[in-house]
Amino acid sequence: MSKILIRGAKVLGGEPQDVLIDGDTIAAVGTGLSAEGAKVVEADGKVLLPGLVDLHTHLREPGREDSETVLTGTRAAASGGFTAVFAMANTFPVADTAGVVEQVYRLGQQHGYCDVQPIGAVTVGLEGKKLAELGAMHESAAGVTVFSDDGKCVDDAVIMRRALEYVKAFGGVVAQHAQEPRLTEGAQMNEGVVSAELGLGGWPAVAEESIIARDVLLAEHVGSRVHICHLSTAGSVEIVRWAKSRGIDVTAEVTPHHLLLTDELVRTYNPVFKVNPPLRTEKDVMALREALADGTIDIVATDHAPHPHEDKDCEWAAAAMGMVGLETALSVVQQTMVETGLLDWAGVADRMSAKPARIGGATGHGRPVSEGEPANLTLVDTAYRGDVDPAGFASRSRNTPYEGRELPGRVTHTWLRGKATLVDGKLA
């Protein structure tokens, strides 16, 4: 097994140290380290973090390989510093059986750019009418513990209650896409001043907030875990904060784009800004940042949603919802959270590695950068500044809202159990 000596890295943004990788494990952390025959990586003060973990990724395979595949999606993940991703269930066929989740899991193992943990559907076909094979998916080789109908809301309260009761038996969690469907029929963007001026169907904040309020009460009633996907409003923050104060077992995520972008961008009518949930107001953005900083929102998750160009290069009303995010997530978090003083790099490691790994049960990920731990690591040049160019993405899709925008930071190296998946910014 090979040895790698990372020299002069700021571990979690602290003082420069050396980190020695021996095989798949961190062998030593300290100053003045040496190792005969080791490959030396000069970190030059770059920040070393545990490998990032994304609890919310759409890899599209099986069924929509024109958008993304497990191979291209995990290559994008490695490029963004991720060593594990959780793949959402809205594939074709839907990942609602042991067979489909095992297919996705084995494709991840085969390609090897990062660990892929499938998320199972809550209901058969994402139709919200009948529970899927939750137990069979958990007992499968994929060992599914997270279940979600993401893209659709489990809007039937009885079905949601039964799902929460079922997953409790094996310590699973239901990840809810909070969107009351009757309140968002025909919705195209956030309901507010901009939607009124543009004449586009509005997507009210209460459509999200009402489902979150219901689900935290259901979780409390049955004593189970619920996770809120892509939380996007200031009101949702207050509900989650209240639920946590009551001791309800709820966790929540925010996407990078909801930490940075607002509904003012929809004035361009550029479908790249069309996303579910929609971009909200500046007030919501600031509330989300504060909530991520104080721990009300537990994690950052990308909601990486690739689409082929024909699904975005069209008029607004016909365009698909979603943005790619794996390759820009850390840069957006650096700009919105680190450079604003809301989080330090240890806080970023907590929100983008340790906590998502813990919520999803990703064994071996989100661990400290210390001796004896798995060598899942990412090295970041935080001094870098550059314009986003989707032509260089590893993802098969290019629907980024950041094209041409200057963002800070660049992942230069990623290691998965000591094996380099990204070297000097290029895929290994």
C-alpha positions in Angstrom: 0.0 0.0 0.0 1.3 3.5 -0.9 2.2 6.2 1.5 1.3 9.9 0.9 2.7 12.8 2.9 0.6 16.0 2.8 3.1 18.7 3.9 2.1 22.0 5.5 -1.7 21.7 5.3 -4.0 23.8 7.6 -6.0 21.0 9.1 -9.6 22.4 9.5 -8.1 25.8 8.9 -5.6 25.7 11.9 -1.9 25.9 12.0 0.0 24.1 9.2 0.7 20.4 9.9 1.9 17.4 8.0 -0.5 14.4 7.5 0.8 11.0 6.6 -1.5 8.5 4.8 -0.4 4.9 4.9 -2.7 2.7 2.8 -6.3 3.6 3.6 -5.6 5.2 7.0 -4.2 8.4 8.4 -0.9 7.2 10.1 0.2 10.4 11.7 -0.6 14.1 12.1 2.1 16.5 13.3 5.0 18.7 12.2 8.2 17.7 10.6 6.9 14.3 9.5 8.8 12.2 7.1 8.3 8.8 5.5 10.6 6.9 3.3 9.2 6.3 -0.2 6.1 8.5 0.4 4.6 10.6 -2.3 4.8 14.2 -1.1 2.0 16.6 -1.7 3.1 20.2 -0.9 0.0 21.8 0.6 1.5 25.3 0.9 -1.1 26.4 3.5 -4.1 25.0 1.8 -7.0 23.9 4.1 -7.3 20.1 4.7 -10.8 18.9 5.5 -12.4 15.5 6.0 -13.9 14.3 2.7 -17.3 16.0 2.1 -20.6 14.1 2.4 -23.6 15.1 0.3 -26.9 13.8 1.7 -28.9 15.0 -1.4 -27.6 14.1 -4.9 -29.4 13.2 -8.0 -27.3 10.8 -10.1 -30.2 10.1 -12.6 -29.1 6.5 -13.3 -31.0 4.3 -14.1 -33.2 5.9 -16.7 -32.0 9.4 -17.3 -28.4 8.8 -18.3 -28.7 11.7 -20.8 -28.6 14.0 -17.6 -26.1 12.1 -15.5 -24.7 8.7 -14.7 -23.3 7.2 -11.5 -19.9 7.5 -13.1 -20.2 11.2 -14.2 -21.9 12.2 -11.0 -19.3 10.6 -8.8 -16.5 12.2 -10.9 -18.3 15.6 -10.3 -18.4 14.7 -6.6 -14.7 13.9 -6.4 -14.0 17.2 -8.2 -16.0 19.0 -5.5 -14.2 17.3 -2.6 -16.9 14.8 -1.8 -16.0 11.2 -0.8 -19.6 10.1 -0.2 -22.9 11.0 -1.8 -26.5 9.8 -1.1 -28.4 9.2 -4.4 -32.0 10.2 -4.5 -34.7 7.7 -5.5 -36.4 9.6 -8.4 -34.8 7.5 -11.1 -36.5 5.4 -13.9 -37.4 2.9 -12.6 -37.9 4.5 -9.2 -35.5 3.2 -6.4 -38.4 1.7 -4.5 -37.2 -1.9 -4.4 -34.1 -3.8 -3.2 -33.1 -4.5 -6.8 -32.9 -0.9 -7.9 -31.1 0.4 -4.8 -28.6 -2.5 -5.1 -28.0 -1.6 -8.8 -27.1 2.0 -7.9 -25.0 0.8 -4.9 -22.9 -1.6 -7.1 -22.4 1.0 -9.8 -20.9 3.3 -7.2 -18.6 0.5 -6.0 -17.6 -0.3 -9.6 -16.7 3.3 -10.5 -14.8 4.1 -7.3 -14.7 8.0 -7.4 -16.7 8.2 -4.2 -19.0 6.0 -2.0 -22.6 6.0 -3.3 -25.3 5.3 -0.7 -28.7 5.0 -2.4 -31.8 6.6 -0.8 -34.9 4.5 -1.0 -38.3 5.9 -2.1 -40.9 6.2 0.7 -43.8 5.2 -1.5 -44.2 3.0 -4.5 -43.4 4.9 -7.7 -43.2 8.1 -5.7 -47.0 8.2 -6.0 -47.7 8.8 -2.3 -50.3 6.1 -2.0 -48.5 3.0 -0.7 -45.4 2.4 1.3 -42.4 1.1 -0.7 -40.4 -1.9 0.4 -38.6 0.0 3.2 -37.5 -3.1 5.1 -36.3 -5.0 2.0 -34.2 -2.0 0.9 -32.7 -1.7 4.4 -31.9 -5.4 4.4 -30.4 -5.3 0.9 -26.7 -5.1 0.1 -27.2 -1.3 -0.1 -28.3 -1.2 3.5 -30.6 1.8 2.9 -31.3 3.9 6.0 -32.6 7.2 4.4 -35.9 7.3 2.5 -37.3 10.1 0.5 -39.8 10.8 -2.3 -37.7 13.9 -3.1 -39.1 15.8 -6.1 -42.5 15.1 -4.6 -43.9 15.6 -1.1 -45.3 12.8 1.0 -48.4 14.9 1.5 -50.7 12.2 3.0 -50.4 12.5 6.8 -51.3 8.9 7.3 -48.7 7.6 4.9 -46.1 9.9 6.4 -46.9 8.6 9.9 -46.6 5.0 8.8 -43.3 5.7 7.2 -41.9 7.3 10.3 -43.2 4.4 12.4 -41.6 1.8 10.0 -38.1 3.3 9.8 -38.0 3.7 13.6 -37.6 -0.1 13.8 -34.1 0.0 12.3 -33.0 3.6 13.1 -33.8 5.0 9.7 -34.9 8.5 8.7 -37.5 9.9 6.4 -36.2 12.9 4.4 -39.2 15.0 3.4 -39.5 17.3 0.4 -41.8 19.8 2.1 -44.2 21.1 -0.5 -48.0 21.1 0.0 -49.0 20.3 -3.6 -52.4 22.1 -3.6 -50.7 25.3 -2.6 -48.1 25.1 -5.4 -50.3 24.1 -8.4 -48.9 26.0 -11.4 -46.2 27.7 -9.3 -43.1 28.9 -11.2 -41.2 30.9 -8.6 -41.3 32.3 -5.0 -44.6 34.1 -4.3 -43.9 37.7 -3.5 -43.2 41.1 -5.0 -41.1 39.8 -8.0 -43.7 37.1 -9.0 -46.4 39.7 -8.9 -44.4 42.1 -11.1 -43.5 39.3 -13.6 -46.9 37.7 -13.6 -45.5 34.3 -12.8 -47.4 31.8 -10.6 -46.3 32.2 -7.0 -44.9 29.5 -4.7 -45.8 30.6 -1.2 -43.5 30.0 1.8 -46.5 28.5 3.7 -46.5 25.6 1.3 -43.2 24.5 2.7 -43.7 25.6 6.3 -47.1 23.9 6.8 -45.6 20.5 5.8 -42.6 21.0 8.1 -44.9 21.9 11.0 -47.0 18.8 10.4 -44.1 16.5 10.1 -42.2 17.5 13.2 -45.4 17.0 15.2 -45.8 13.5 13.6 -42.2 12.7 14.4 -42.7 13.7 18.0 -45.9 11.7 18.2 -44.3 8.4 17.0 -40.8 9.1 18.4 -39.1 8.9 15.1 -36.5 10.8 13.0 -37.5 13.2 10.3 -35.1 15.2 8.0 -36.1 18.3 6.1 -34.7 18.5 2.6 -33.6 21.9 1.1 -35.2 24.2 3.7 -35.6 27.6 2.1 -37.6 30.1 4.1 -37.2 32.1 7.3 -40.5 30.7 8.6 -39.2 27.2 8.1 -36.2 28.1 10.2 -38.4 29.2 13.1 -40.4 26.0 13.0 -37.3 23.8 13.0 -35.9 25.9 15.8 -39.1 25.5 17.8 -39.2 21.7 17.2 -35.6 21.3 18.4 -36.4 23.3 21.5 -39.1 20.7 22.3 -36.6 17.8 21.8 -38.1 16.6 18.6 -35.7 14.5 16.6 -35.5 16.7 13.5 -32.6 17.6 11.2 -32.6 20.0 8.3 -30.4 20.9 5.3 -29.9 24.0 3.2 -28.5 24.1 -0.4 -25.6 26.3 -1.5 -27.9 28.1 -3.9 -30.4 29.1 -1.2 -27.5 30.5 0.8 -26.5 32.9 -2.1 -29.1 33.5 -4.8 -32.5 35.3 -4.5 -35.7 35.5 -6.6 -34.5 38.8 -8.1 -32.5 36.7 -10.5 -35.8 35.4 -12.0 -36.2 38.8 -13.6 -33.8 37.6 -16.3 -36.2 34.8 -17.2 -33.1 32.5 -17.5 -34.4 29.0 -16.7 -31.1 28.2 -15.0 -32.5 29.9 -12.0 -35.6 27.8 -11.9 -35.4 25.4 -9.0 -37.5 23.5 -6.5 -38.0 24.9 -3.9 -37.6 28.3 -5.6 -35.1 31.0 -4.9 -36.4 33.1 -2.1 -35.9 36.7 -0.8 -32.8 38.3 0.6 -34.5 38.1 4.0 -34.8 34.3 3.7 -31.2 34.0 2.5 -29.9 35.9 5.6 -32.1 33.8 7.9 -30.8 30.6 6.3 -27.2 31.7 6.8 -27.7 32.5 10.5 -29.6 29.2 11.0 -26.7 27.2 9.5 -24.3 29.1 11.7 -26.2 28.5 14.9 -27.0 24.9 14.2 -30.7 25.2 13.7 -30.0 24.0 10.1 -27.7 21.0 10.5 -26.0 20.5 7.2 -25.4 21.8 3.7 -26.6 19.4 0.9 -26.2 20.2 -2.8 -29.5 18.9 -4.3 -27.3 18.4 -7.4 -30.0 18.2 -10.1 -28.5 17.7 -13.6 -30.6 18.3 -16.7 -29.7 18.0 -20.4 -29.5 21.4 -22.2 -32.8 20.9 -24.0 -34.6 20.8 -20.7 -33.1 24.2 -19.7 -32.5 25.9 -23.0 -36.2 26.8 -23.5 -38.8 29.2 -22.3 -39.2 29.6 -18.5 -42.5 27.8 -18.1 -41.4 24.7 -20.0 -38.0 24.4 -18.3 -37.2 21.7 -15.8 -36.4 22.7 -12.2 -33.0 22.1 -10.7 -29.3 23.1 -10.7 -26.0 21.2 -10.7 -24.1 21.8 -7.5 -21.5 19.2 -6.5 -18.5 21.1 -8.1 -19.3 24.5 -6.7 -20.8 23.7 -3.3 -17.7 24.3 -1.2 -16.9 27.6 -3.0 -20.4 29.0 -2.3 -20.1 28.0 1.3 -16.7 29.6 1.6 -18.2 32.9 0.1 -21.4 32.9 2.1 -20.4 31.4 5.4 -16.6 31.6 5.9 -15.7 34.9 4.3 -18.7 36.5 6.2 -17.3 35.2 9.5 -20.4 33.0 10.2 -18.4 29.8 10.2 -14.8 28.8 10.4 -13.4 25.8 8.5 -14.0 23.5 11.5 -17.6 24.5 11.2 -17.7 23.8 7.5 -16.2 20.3 8.2 -19.0 19.8 10.7 -21.8 20.9 8.4 -20.5 19.3 5.2 -18.9 16.1 6.5 -19.4 15.1 10.1 -23.1 15.8 10.5 -24.3 14.6 7.0 -22.4 11.3 7.6 -24.0 10.9 11.0 -27.5 11.6 9.8 -27.1 9.2 6.9 -25.0 6.6 8.7 -22.1 6.8 6.3 -19.6 4.7 8.2 -16.0 5.8 7.8 -16.9 9.3 6.6 -17.1 12.6 8.5 -14.4 11.4 10.8 -11.7 13.6 12.4 -8.5 14.3 10.6 -6.4 12.3 13.1 -4.2 9.3 13.5 -6.0 6.0 12.9 -9.0 7.4 11.0 -9.9 6.5 7.4 -8.0 8.6 4.9 -11.1 10.3 3.4 -9.8 13.8 2.8 -10.0 16.9 0.6 -7.5 19.7 0.1 -8.7 23.2 -0.7 -6.9 26.2 -2.1 -8.9 28.8 -0.3 -6.9 31.7 -1.8 -8.0 30.8 -5.3 -10.4 33.1 -7.1 -11.9 32.3 -10.5 -15.0 32.5 -12.7 -17.1 29.4 -13.0 -16.8 27.7 -16.4 -19.2 24.8 -16.8 -17.3 23.6 -19.8 -14.8 22.2 -17.4 -17.3 20.3 -15.3 -17.0 16.6 -14.7 -20.8 16.4 -14.5 -22.6 15.4 -17.7 -24.9 18.5 -17.4 -24.1 22.2 -17.4 -27.1 23.8 -15.7 -25.2 25.9 -13.2 -26.5 29.2 -12.0 -23.0 30.4 -11.4 -21.6 30.5 -15.0 -19.3 33.5 -15.3 -19.6 34.3 -11.6 -16.4 34.7 -9.6 -16.3 32.3 -6.7 -13.5 31.7 -4.1 -11.7 28.5 -3.4 -10.8 25.4 -5.4 -10.5 21.8 -4.5 -7.1 20.5 -5.6 -7.0 17.0 -4.1 -9.5 14.4 -2.9 -8.6 11.1 -1.3 -11.0 8.2 -0.8 -9.6 5.7 1.7 -6.1 6.9 0.8 -6.6 6.6 -3.0 -6.4 9.8 -4.9 -9.5 10.6 -6.9 -8.5 14.2 -7.7 -4.9 15.4 -8.1 -4.0 19.0 -8.8 -7.5 19.7 -9.8 -7.7 16.9 -12.3 -9.5 13.6 -11.9 -7.2 10.7 -11.2 
